[in-house]
């Protein structure tokens, strides 16, 4: 394929404690003895040497799988040992308060000199409710209504300081010009917040906002609020349809098409040959424990207990989830029905990519797929999902990223210093 001369890919690395495959922790090369931060630090510094746009950390405020570090605390530490790579973390709008989230991410943005990004999500894990004094999880519609207000408050707080707010006149005894310091005085159904925020803005103006919902309400929220969308799309046709839909919604919110980057996840296993890549993937597949695979599937398909159904029987008909991600439920159900998969086959199918685009092959084959999606209207970039750490990410950075660079599809050096500049996003209003 010919290299693109019009624009370049955005590449982020989506890092989990041991990797994305549900059996990653059991892999012979997975480091279980080193402190978690040391493993992550080394991986993030490797990603920065490869000039990736950002690293991304999901979050859950309940135990689901391996314990993990609170991401904002971790990103503040990573900001001190990196200088260019963007730092994106999840903070749920369901079990947080907007003033706290605005303050935390604004502080991270200042600490990192403009490299912070907030992944705005509504909690899809019903187990989180009990950790916050609730008998049941918040209903889907309420979660998204709360999220829309939450984002309005956070963005308003991030705009607390106008041009000229910081006078810094020692002789006159004036630190701030209060005429340029804005109270928010927000009053809504879910929140009442006075403001202003007590954290100054960063070099990029405000943190980049990322959104990952793909349901109808999630897409509307992203079109109205997000700078970047992470999405699970297993096929090019599906990703093209999602891409057209998201770009088409922007005009309704007074936004230009280039104000939003669409970056599907990609679970890639790379080898010097196809056989080597398949063998690497096979090692992980053979390590799947049925209980872990079933638990993963049950949570991802809407927080349902599937333990009462035969593993080698079909996926049962499930009601529309009120607790989980409806878009992911629809995606996984479509995969099961379209490929006539049993429950066991379905959890094996998603054990690595979890419903995301999955490629197993050589660096050239993986780059071919990424280039096709990029050039044929399916993506502005990709969120790399390494199967196991450290080897999975090391392989992608050593083999796939250089192949994309040779094709002129990805940078060989950072041109800017902020996350907004890495993504090629316009300055915020």
Helices and strands as residue ranges (DSSP letters): E 10-14, G 24-26, H 36-49, E 54-57, H 71-80, E 86-92, H 98-111, E 116-121, G 126-132, H 140-158, E 166-169, E 174-176, G 178-180, E 186-187, E 192-193, E 208-211, H 216-225, E 228-231, H 236-250, G 251-253, G 257-259, E 261-270, H 274-286, H 290-300, H 326-338, H 343-350, E 357-361, H 363-375, E 381-384, H 391-395, I 396-400, H 401-406, H 419-423
